Amino acid sequence: MPARRENKARERVLGTATKPAPKRAGKNALAQRVRDVLASLEQLSTQRDLDNLARFGITATKPIGVSMGNLQKLAQRLGLSHELAAALWATGVYEARMLTAFVEEVGRVTSAQMDRWCRDFDNWGICDTLCFKLFDRTPHAWAKVAEWSGRRAEFEKRAAFALLASLALHDKRAADARFVAGLRLVEAAATDERNFVKKGVNWALRSIGRRNRALRTPALAVARRLAESQDATARWIGKDALREFKRLW
């Protein structure tokens, strides 16, 4: 019998078991922690960082204005907590949601949670950070690439390709065949003219081409086909990727 269960059984027999704390107390403690985090974010905020959001094309809801460096320092002090991450996401505050990428427990992220959060994406900053720092380390990542590539909403669809790009950079064990399949998704989405989708598609194509020598040939072939396309968006994606590949090779 595991030690934890054995201890509980012994407590029941001896009559020494303590009553669990009321759930409301836990909720109150978590709510207070969220208030403390929001207060810390307010203290770290600057007008310059707030202005930078618009400067970088991030149209966030409920922004405070905290630099990425300060967010990461705060996250280190907070530590990992699935419950805190969920509560921070529920605030809707941009920087609080950014913190979830660093404080969430990867092993407790569910497929349904990823879908819920993806539907909330409303700018490229939150989309890319969650994909690059959290989602690409979950066991659901590859399934979400295929799933989200068929989404209609701009940042949900971008998430598919931001996640694919992140996997190309971080998933060292993935077989090349997975990325070849990803290139088919890239080619299928290359005519989506929306700014943040086409840039996500371009990022995925470039990342796959840079991954290893074996993937250079198929990535280069896709880039060339797109560069010769009659569609203006596909041409831009292909030509931009070719320019980068030329610099690298």
Buried (B, 14 or more C-beta within 10 A) or exposed (E): EEEEEEEEEEEEEEEEEEEEEEEEEEEEEBEEBBEEBBEBBEEBBEEEBBEBBEEEEBEBEEBBBBBEEBBBEBBEEBEBBBBBBBBBBEBEBBBBBBBBBBBBBBEBBEEEBBBEBBEBBBBBBBBBBBBBBBBBBBEBBBEBBEBBBEBEBBBBBBBBBBBBBBBBBBBEEBEEEBBBBBBEBBBEBBBBEBEBBBBBBBBBBBBBBBBEEEBBEBBBEBBBEBBEBEBEBBBBBBBBBBEBBEEEE
